Amino acid sequence: MSAKTKSVFITSIFPVLCALAGATATAIFGWLGNYQQANISYKKRLHNAY
């Protein structure tokens, strides 16, 4: 990898990869939060039903 190729990678591809990783992490944590909240609500409804 030449110095020019390395420079192009760092300035153009690396930020895109970081943005994709951030968006993926946000989506996963958002889904997990929603899943946990739904699970808690479901357990509360089951507990209150009896």
FENDA-V541329 format. One record per backbone hydrogen bond with DSSP energy under -1.0 kcal/mol. CO is the residue of the C=O (numbers start at 1). NH is the residue of the N-H. E is the energy in kcal/mol with one decimal. If there is no record, write none. Layout:
# FENDA-V541329
co:CO nh:NH e:E
co:CO nh:NH e:E
This chain:
# FENDA-V541329
co:2 nh:6 e:-2.3
co:3 nh:7 e:-2.2
co:4 nh:8 e:-2.2
co:5 nh:9 e:-2.3
co:6 nh:10 e:-2.5
co:7 nh:11 e:-2.3
co:8 nh:12 e:-2.1
co:9 nh:13 e:-1.1
co:9 nh:14 e:-2.5
co:13 nh:17 e:-2.4
co:14 nh:18 e:-2.4
co:15 nh:19 e:-2.4
co:16 nh:20 e:-2.4
co:17 nh:21 e:-2.5
co:18 nh:22 e:-2.5
co:19 nh:23 e:-2.6
co:20 nh:24 e:-2.4
co:21 nh:25 e:-2.5
co:22 nh:26 e:-2.5
co:23 nh:27 e:-2.3
co:24 nh:28 e:-2.6
co:25 nh:29 e:-2.7
co:26 nh:30 e:-2.4
co:27 nh:31 e:-2.4
co:28 nh:32 e:-2.6
co:29 nh:33 e:-2.4
co:30 nh:34 e:-2.3
co:31 nh:35 e:-2.7
co:32 nh:36 e:-2.7
co:33 nh:37 e:-2.4
co:34 nh:38 e:-2.5
co:35 nh:39 e:-2.3
co:36 nh:40 e:-2.6
co:37 nh:41 e:-2.5
co:38 nh:42 e:-2.4
co:39 nh:43 e:-2.3
co:40 nh:44 e:-2.3
co:41 nh:45 e:-2.3
co:42 nh:46 e:-2.3
co:43 nh:47 e:-2.4
co:44 nh:48 e:-2.6
co:45 nh:49 e:-1.3
